[in-house]
């Protein structure tokens, strides 16, 4: 199954989203289609052997929407910038003609102010000239708004009306009625001059264009996180040729295997491995670590990080879409284009909303027409029954455009996920963003999550029968035995021995004993290094060291027994240090009312000691990796919404089982499939920040949906004349258009408030 992102042009509301999704899903071979109004893109999963992408694009175009060129992010940004400029130009033209038209239409009515008015255009003296002038001023406005008619009527004929359909039908009705009355004026029926609606049609189109222009500008600001990430990567690279000469080439031309030279102060263009030279690199954009990281031959370097000091050369390993930065950008783009479950409500409503509005407009207009014929007292001053009915009909159509409804959810998700990315929190989709706000329990893995993940030797205890053996002697022998092991505890012994400058004897033979330790054979005898279980299996008496091992375990340390010739030589204790941020993160989560638990394969005493240091009450110890998912499931069975925080590799089943899987990473492996959220900076305080951001984003979405639904719930009855029924005012279509445009802009503006979100240690300090 292939997944592609396709740009979609011409969408205006939630009904458009539904129509495009329906058109794409109708193509044989398409499994899934999700369209996002805010990003103007469709994510399509399809069988590449059954259907070509060109057929999917053709289906979109047949539905009445454009498929712009998608050649890269820069092209997409240029296209959107051009669209904004075009909208502003159209608005300027429309305003230039609609403002004088509005003045001509309204000035004669506002007699109290005695506004200046050309004598040759007085409606009572020269009605046909007056009507013809209004028509000539309205035509350019209708021309720049032609797209509403092309798309709107095409959607109407396809029995899938959208926002454009409402505007097209409403303004067409106003223009046709005005043309009908203009013809009557030409035939001598001068009273029809009071029933011209040219200014309503023109001003409605102008206000809609203004709203669309402001909306486009605001939507552009929601994607600033992506622009910032894209701006991090340099445009060129200094490639070293076979002759040793350096040549600057565009970043797109770099291929794996190229040797690249990097000068002090320059950004690294692609991911690779250092070949020669030493330097320090600022990797804060990936890891959040402010201190530059030393690099030498054999070390990895990543695109968009900053070379702080020395010059060096490296081999390009990953280029283009394979770099760590490209993966981050892709994750953020996918998240911004996804839908949260809460968005389904808006989609369902939008699917039936426009047809219902059309029906309400027709019924309201017809009802007022019939009622005013039978009871002329219902007519507003200066209105005839047909004009009255048409006013209601147009007002209902215009005020009910579901733009705000379609923008309510995607704009907030775009800003929320973008803000997360700015703070090193990669949220993979709208569903993860929404679920995170409901988390009641956070489960932390121990090693590498709560702790540094790099255990070190803390104690060396010699057994009573060790004779002349010294601490360094025991460490050297044990480290020599462990040198062939890749176990973290064994590597801790090797690192400590190397730090002390000890010479490590090489064993003649080595065997790893899974779950117990290792056995090594030296020229002068065999050595065992492992846990209590291994000692018991081989009949090694622990003596007084048994109590010493209990004491060390109680302090959160892991005791490793060393035995030679069947006799215990001593204990080497190893401990994994708790991260400085762990306790602060746990305290912050508890302040937020969230239960915190620790899940580990360590023995209960060691786990309890680590939990005490981190401030955790609930401990799930001695759990094998394959059983971690079952423990998470048990917590879910208690009715809890569980987040699992781990390293994304050993904890993959548990991360997948949890309601929200949160992977701790250094920012280079951000595509871990098992996690819903990736914390690039490996700072556990970001767990609380992610939950806090989720709460504020969902609150923002609910506010947007409330205002979008509330606006239509109140606006449609007012436009239908309910207030007039009780002696109140009748809504003018011009004011209906202004209110509709304002609703869309207000929803996007409210979503942009999330840009003020600031991560903090305590929820009370967060801005939102």
N, C-alpha and C positions, 0 to 999 in steps of 0.2 A: 504493500500500500504506500503510495506516494502522497506527501503533503506539500502543498504550494500555497503561497500567499499572493493574492491577486488584487491590485488596486482597482477600486470601483469609483467611477466618476458619475456625478449627477444625482446622488442620493440626497434627499432632503428631510426625511422623517422616518419614524419607526415603521410605517407602512411600506416604505421603500425597502427597508431591511428585510422584511418578511417576503416581499416580492422577489428580491434577488436570491434569497436563500431557497425559495420554492423553485425558481427557474434553474438554479444549479443542481439541486437535488433531483430534479426531473431527468437529468442527463444520465443515461445508462452507464454504470461503472463508478458513479460518484457515491461514496459511502457517507460522507459528512461534509456539511458546509456551515460555517459560522461567519456571519457578516457583522462588522462593527461600524456603526455610523460615525463615531468620533474619529477613528483612524482612517475611515473610508477604504477599508480593506476586507477581503474575504479569505478565510483560511479554509482550504478545500483538501479533503483526503479522498483519493480516487485510485482506481486500478489502472496503472499506466498501460497495461496490456489491452485493456478493454476500451479505453477512451483517451484521446489526446487532449492536452491542455487547450489547444486551439478550439476544440468543440465546446469546452466549458466557457471560454471567453465569448464564443459566438452566441451561446445561450443567454449570457448576460446582456450582450448588445441587442439581441432580439427582444429582450424584456424591456428595452428602452433606456439602458444605462451604458455609459462608456467604460472602456477598459484602457486606461492610459498606459504609456510605456513604463515598464517597471525596472528599467535598467539602473539599478543601484539606488542607494539612499539619497545621493546628491540629486539625481534626476527627480526623485519623488519630492524632495524639498523644493526644487525649482518649480515643479508642476504646481505644488500647493501655493507657492508664493505668487506665481502667475495667476492662479485662480482668484487669490485675494485681490490682486491689482485689477483684474477684470471686473470683479464685483464692485469695487469702489468706483471704477469708471462708469459702470452701468448706473450706479446710484447717483453719481454726479450728473449724468445726462438726464435721468428721470427727475431729479430734484430741480434742475434748471427749467424744465417745462411744467412740472406739476405745481410748483410754488406760485407762478403767475396764474395758472389755471385755477388754483384754490382761491387766490385773491379775487379773480374775476367772478367766481361762483359765489363767494361769501360776502364780498364788499357791499353789493346792493341790498343784502338782507340786514346788514348791521347799520341801520339808519342812525342809531343814537350817536355814533362816532363821526358820521359825515366824512367817511374816507374818500380820498380823491379817486375819481373814476372817469375814464374816457367817455365823453358824450356820445361818440359814434358807436359805443358798445352797450349803451343802456338797454337792458332786456325789454323794457316796456315800449321803448321807442324803435329799436332795431332788433327784434327778437331773432330773426334768421341769421343776421351777422353775428349776434351774440352766441347762438348755438353753433354756428360754423367755426367760430374762433375757438370755442371750447373743444370741438372735435379735432381741429388742427393741432392744438396743444396736447391733446391726449394721445394722438397717434404715435409720436416718438417714444412716449413712455411705454405704450403697449408694445412697441417694436423692441425696445431694450429688454422687456420682460417676456419676449417670445418663448423662452424656454419653459416657462410655467405652462403655456398652452400646448407646446409640442409634447412634453413629458406627461402633463396632466391628462390630456385627452387620450393619449396612447394607453396610459394606465387605466383610464375609465373604460375604453373599448375592450381592454383585456380583463375587465371585471375585477380589477385590483386597484381601486382608487387610492391615491395618496394625498399628501399635502398639496402638491401642485394641482391635483384635480379639484380640490376645494377652491383654491385661488382662481383657477381657470374658469370654473363654472360660475363662481360668484361675480367676477369682473366681467365675464362675457354677458351674463344676464344684465348687469348694469349698463354696458355699452349698447347692447341690442335694444334695451328699453329706451335708452337715450336717442339712438338712431331713429327708432320708431316715432318718438316725439319730435325729433328734428324734421322728419318728413311731414308730420302734421303741421308744424310751424310753417314749412315751405308752402303748404297748401292753404295757409291762412288761419289755422287754429292757434292763435297766439298764446292762449292760456296754457298750452303745453310747455311753455318756457320754464314753468315752475317744476317740471318733472324731468329735468336733465340730471344724469348721474355720471357724466364724464369725469368730473373731479374726484368722485369716490373711487372709480376704477383706477385712475392715475395715481392718486395718493396711496391707495392700498398697495399697488405694485411698488411704489417708491419706498414705503415703510418696510415692506417685506425685504426689499433689496438692502435697506439699511440694516435690518436685523440680521440678514444673512452675512453681510460684510463684517459686522461686529462679532458674530458667532464664529466666522472663519478665523478672525484674528485671535479670539480667545481659545479656540480649539488648537491653533498653532502653538500657543503657550503651554498647552497640556503635554506636548511632546518634547519639551525642552530637555528632559533627562536623556533621551536618546541622542539629541543633538550634542549634548555635553560629552557623552561617551564616545560618539563618533569623532568629535573634535580632538580627542586625546591622541589618536594615532597620527604619526607623521605621514606626509604625502610622498616622501621620497626615501630612498635607502642608498647608502654608499657601498656598492658592491666591489669586491676585490677580484680582478680578472686573473687569468692564468699567468700573466706576465707580472703580476703583483701590483699593477696600476689600479687605482681606485676610480670608479665611475659612478656618478649619481644618476639613478634611474627611478622611474615612478614605482611606487609601492606595489602596484598591480603586476609588475613585471618580475618581481622576485619569485624564485622557485625554490623548493626544498633542495638543499645541498649547496646553495650559494654561500660564499664566505662574505660576511658583511663587517665593515669597519665602523666602529662607533667612537666618536670623539667626546671629550669631557663636556658635560652640559647638554648633550644631544639625547633625543628620545630614541628608544630601541624600536625599530620598525616592525619586526616579526618575532615569533617565538623561536628559540634556538638554544644551542649549547656553546659555552665559551671554549674557544680553541687556544687562544693565547692572550696573555695580559692579566692584570689584576685591577679591580676597581670596586667601588661601592655603588649600589643602585638603589634609588628611591622607589620602592614598590608599594607605596601607600595607596595608590589608586586600585591595587588589587587586594592587598592585605590589611590596609588601615594602619600598618606599623609605620610610625613616623621616622624611626631611625633607619638610615641606609643599610642595606644588607651587603656584606662582603662577597665578592665573586672571584673565582679563579677557574683555571682550566677544568672542564668537566661539569661545571655548574650550569643550571638552567637559567635562561633569561626570558623575559616576556614582553610582548609588544606593548608600547605606550608607556612603559616604565622609564624613569629618567636616570641616565648615567650621571652620577654625581662627581666622580673624581677622575680616575685614570682612563686612558684609551685602551681599547681591546678589540679583538676580532672574534666573531662567533659564526657558527654554522647555522643556517636557516633550517629549521625542522618543520615548523608549521606556519603556513602562510594563508592569507585570505580568510575564508570562513572557518578555518581550523584553529585560529589563534584563540587564546584565552579571552581576549577582549571581544572578538567576534562572537564567541559563545555567550558572553555576558549580554551583548547587544541583542542577540537572537532571543535569549530568554526574556529580556525586558519587552521586546517587540511582541513576542508570543503572548506574554502576560497581558499587555495592553490591548491586544486584539481579542482576548478571550472574553467569555461571558460569565458573570457570577450567577448562581441559581436565582438570586433575587431578580435578575433581569428577565426571567421567564414570564413573570407577571406582566411586565410592560409589553413583552412580545405578544402575549395572548390578547391583551386588551387592544393593542394596535391593530391586530389582525381583523377585528370586527368594528373598530372605532369609526373609521372613515365612512363605511357604508351606513352605519347607524346615524352618523352626523348628517349625511345627505338626506336620509329619511326624515330625521327630526326637522331639518331646514324646510323640506317640502311640506311636511305636515303643519309646521308652525305658520309658514307663509300662507298656505291654503286656508287654515283655520281663521287667521286674522282677516283674510280677504272676504270669506263668507260672512264672518261675524260683523265686519264693518259695513258690508252691503245691507245687512238687516238692521244694524244699529249704527248709523253715521256718527253718533256721539263718541264712539270708540276711536275715531280717527284723530291723530294729532293735528294741530292747527296747520292748515295749508297742504294737507295730504289728501290724495284720492285713494280709494281702496287698493288699486293695483300698485301704486307707489308705496303704500304702507306695507303691503305683503312682500314686495320686492326688497324693501329695506330690511325686514325681518329675515328673509331668506338669505340675503347676502351676508348680513351680520353673523348669523349662525355658522355659515360656511367658513367665514374668515377667522372668527375667534376660536374655532375648534381645531385649527391645524395642529396635529400632534408632534410638532418639532420638539417641544420641551420633554415630552414623554420619551422620545427616542434618544435624547441626549442625557437623560437623568443618570443612568447607570454607567455607560462607557466612559464618559468624561471623568467621573470620580475614580474609576478603576485606573484610567490612564495616569492621572495625577498621583494616585496612591502608590501604584507600582513604581512609577518614576521616582517618587520621593524615597521609596525604599531603596532603589538602586543607588541613589545619591549617597545613601548612608550605609552602603555595603550590604544591603539586605535584598537578595534576589527572590522575588515572589513569582512562582511559575505560572500563576493563572488566577482568574477571578474567583474560582471556587475555593482555592487555598486562602485567598485574601478574605473571603467571606467567612469561611469556617473558623479561621484563627480567632475571630472576636468572641467565639463561643467556648473557647478552651477553658476547662475547669481543672485539668491536671497536666502538669508538665513532667515527663519522665526523662531524666538525664542518664546517658551512659556514663560510666566512670572514666575509664582510661582514654585519654586524649580529648575528653570533653570537659568533665569537671577538673580533671588533672592535666598536667602538661603533656602527658603521653611519652615522656622521656625519663624513665625511672633511673635513679642513681643510688649508689652504695651509701648507706648511712651508718651501719655498724658492722664490726667484725669481732666475733666472740670466739676465742680459742677453747676447745674442749680440754678437760683436765688431763686427758691422756695424750695431749698433742706433743708433749716433750719439748724439744728445742725449736719447734716450728714457730715462726713469727707471723704477725698479721700480714705483712707484705709477702711472706713466703706462701701463706695459705691463699692469698688473693692471686698471686702469680700462677700458682698451680691450677686454681679453679678457673681463672680467666683463660689460661692455655687450653684447658679442657673445653671451655665454652666457645672458643674462637670459631669453631666450625658451625656453631648454632646461630640461627637467625631470630631466636626468641628475644623479645625486648629485655627480659630480666638477665639473660646471658650476655647480651650486648652491653648492659649496664656494668657488668663485672669487667668486661674488656676495656670499656672507656675509662673506668676508674684506674685500672692497672696501667694503662697508657699514660694517664694524667700523672701518675706517680713515677713514671719513667721505669717501670719494672720490665724485666726481660721475660717473655712468655715462652715456656717450654712447648714444643710442638708434639702433640700425641701421635702415636703410631697408628691408632685406630680410634674411630669415634662413632657413637650410636645415639640417636635421639630416641628417648623413651616417652612417647606421646602422653601428655597429661601428668607426667611424673618428674622428668628431668633429663639428664644425659649420662652416658657412661663413656669414659675415655681410657685408652690403654697407653701408658708410658713405658719406657724401657725399664724403669725401676718399680713398676707396679700399676695397678688399676685405680681409677678414681671415679667416684659417684658424686654428682652434684644435682640436688633436686629437693622435692618436698618430703614431708613426713611419710607419705604413703610409700615412696620409693625406699626410704630407710627401713620401714617395717617389712616390705617385701624381701629385702636382702638381709634381714636379720641384724641390722645395725642398731646397737643399743644407744639411746639418746642420753641417758643419765640425767645430770643436772641441766643439761642444755634444753631439755623438754620444757622446763619452767621458763627458761630464758626466752625460748621461742614464743611461748604464750605472751610473755611481757611485750616482746617486740610486735607481735601481731595486734595486741591491744592498742599500740601506738600508731596503727595504720601502716605498718611496715610488713613486707613479705619476707619471712625467714627462709633462706636457702641453706640446706644442710650439705656439708662436704665430708666425704668419708674416703679413707684410703686403707686398703688391705683389710676391709671388713670392720675397721674401727672409725668412730666419728672423730674428725679433725677439728670441726668447728662450725660456726654459723656465720653466714654473710647475709646481712639484712639489706633489702632493697626497698626503696619507697618512691612512689610517683607523687610529686608535689602538687598540691591543689593550686589551680590558677588563681592569681590575685583577684580576678573579677568574679569568681564563682560564688563566694559568699554574698557579695553585693547583688548579684543577679538573683540568687535565691530569695534574699530579703525583699527585693523589689517585687518579685512575683507573688510572694506571700502578702505584701501590702495590697496587691491588686486582687486579693481574694482567691488566688490560684494555689491548689495543692501541689507540692513538689515531691517527687520520688526519685530514687536512684536505682538503676538496674545494672548489675555487674556479675561477672563470673567468679569474682574473688570470694574467699571464705568470709563468713559472717562477721568475724571479729575485725578483720582488716576493713571490710566494707563499712562497718559501724563507725570505725575511727575516722575514715574519710568523710562519712556523712556528717559526723559531729563538726569537723573542721569547716564543712561547707554550709552547715546550718540546716541540714535536711533531716526530717523526722522519719519518713517512710523509706525503708531500704528493702530491695529485692535482691538478695545475694545468692551466690553459687548457682547462677542461671546460665546454662550453656547457650552459645549463640543461636542454635536452632530452636531454643525454647523461649527466646526473648519476645517473639511475636505473640506467643500464647499468653505471656504475662501481660502484655499490652491489651490483649483481647479480654482478659479477666477484668481489668480496670474499666474497659468499655462496657462490660457486662454489669458493672455497678452503676451504670447510667452516666458515666463521665465522658466528656469530650476530651480526648487525650492527644497531646502533642509529644512526639518522641524526638529527642535531641541526641544525635550520634554522629559518627564520622562518615556515614554514608556508604561504608564498605562492609565491615563486619556486622553492622547493625541494619543492613538492607531489609531483611524480612520485617523487623520491628518498625522501621521507618515506613514501609509500605502498609503495614497493618494499622498504624496510628491514623487518627482523623486528619492530623497534619504532621508530616514528617519534616523535621528540620535538620539539615546536614551542616556540620561544622567543617569548613574547608578553608584552605589558604587562598581561595579565589582563583586557582588555576584549573580546578576540576569541577566547574560549575554545572556541568551537564549530568550530574548524578541522577539517574532515572528514578531512584527510589525515594527521593526527597521532593517535597512540595515547596520548601523554602531553603535557600542556601545562604548561610552567614559567611560572607567572604572574609571578614576580619577575625573570625574565630573568637569573638568576644561574646560571652554568654549574656551580657547586658542587652545584646541585640535581640535576644529572645523576647524579653519584655518590650523592647522597642517595636518589634514586629507585631506583637499582640496589640499594643497601644495604637499603632498605625492602622491595624485592621479595624479596631473599634471606631476610630475617628472616620475612616473611609466609609464604613457601613452606615454610621450615623449621617454622614454627608449624603449618601445615596438615598437613605430614607427621607431626608429633608427634601432632596430633589424630587423624589416620587410624590411626596406629599404636596409640594407646590404645583407639580405638573398635573396631578389628578385634581387637586383642589381648584386650580385655575379653571380647568374645563368644567368641573362640577358647578362652579359659581357662574362662569362666563356664559355657558350655553343657555341656561334659563334666562339670564339677563338679556342676551341677544335675541332670544325667542319672544321677548316682550312681556315676561312675567311681572316686572316692576310696573310697566305701563298699565297692566291689568288692574293694578291697585292705585292708579293715579300717579305713578312715578314716571321717570324719563324713559324715552326710547333710545336704545343704543345706536349711534351712528356707525355705519360700516368703517369709516375712517378711524374712529377710536378703537373699534374691534381689531383692526389691523395693527394699530400701535400696541395694543395690549398683547396681541399674539407674539409680535416680534420681541417685546420686552420680556415675555416669559422665557423664551429660548435663551436670551442673553443672560438673564438672571440665574438660570440653572447652571450654565457654564461658569459664570462668575462665582457661584457658590462652590462649585467643584474646585476652582482655583484657590480657594481659601486653604485647601490642604497643603499648598506649597509653603504655608507658614509653619507646618509641623516641624518640631524640633525634638530629636531623641534626648532623653534625660534619664538619669538613674532612677528617679522617682516619678510615678505617674502624675503626681500633683504638679510637677514642674513642666510637663509636656504642654506644648502649644498646639492648638488645633483649630 
